[in-house]
Amino acid sequence: MTIEELLDIESIKQARTLGSKYLDAGRLDELVALYHPDAVCDFGPYGSWTDRSEFKKNFAAAEEPFYASGYFSNLHVVVNHTVELTGKDSATGLVYLLDFVTGDQIRPGGNPLYWLGVYEESYSRTDEGWKILRQSLNFIWPERMLGDGFLSRQASTEQ
C-alpha cells in the first residue's frame, strides 16, 4: 500500500467521523456537505433518500426527538471502519454504529443503547475531496432490519 492510498483511506475515515460529530451537534449544513451531489442513502425506518437537497430536512426530521433533549443527547459512535480503495477515485467501506441516547429518548429501564447497526458505504473523490456516494444502514438491534443482499455480501455462506 502506498502513502497516497493510506492518505485517501484516512481522508475517508475522517469524513465519516465528522459526519457523526455534525449530526450529533445539529450542524446539518456541514453534514450534508460530506455527501456527493448524487448520493443515495437507505436508512431503514428513516427511508431512502435520493435528493441531496432534501438531506438537511430529512436529517432534521429524524433527529428532532433527540435534539429536543439537547445536542449531543444522541451519540452516533462509528467504529471498526474498514475502507477498500476500488479505483483511483472510488472506494467502499463498512462502519459499525453504536447509537447511544440520553434524555427523553432513553429506552425503558434506563438503557442508553438505542441502535446497533452496520453501514455499507461507497465513496467518490471529487474536486472537494472524498464524498459519501452511497450509504445504507443495516439495523442489527433492537430490531433486525437488513438491506437486500447485506448478508450475502458481508457474511460467510457457511454455517
Salt bridges, closest charged atoms under 4 A:
ASP8 OD2 - ARG125 NH2 2.91
ASP24 OD1 - HIS76 ND1 2.50
ASP29 OD1 - LYS56 NZ 3.11
GLU30 OE1 - ARG27 NE 2.70
ASP38 OD2 - HIS36 ND1 3.97
ASP42 OD2 - ARG134 NH2 2.51
GLU54 OE1 - LYS57 NZ 2.75
GLU63 OE2 - HIS76 NE2 3.69
ASP89 OD1 - LYS88 NZ 3.70
ASP89 OD1 - ARG125 NE 2.72
ASP99 OD2 - HIS76 NE2 3.81
GLU120 OE1 - ARG153 NH2 2.69
GLU121 OE2 - ARG16 NE 2.65
GLU128 OE1 - LYS131 NZ 3.64
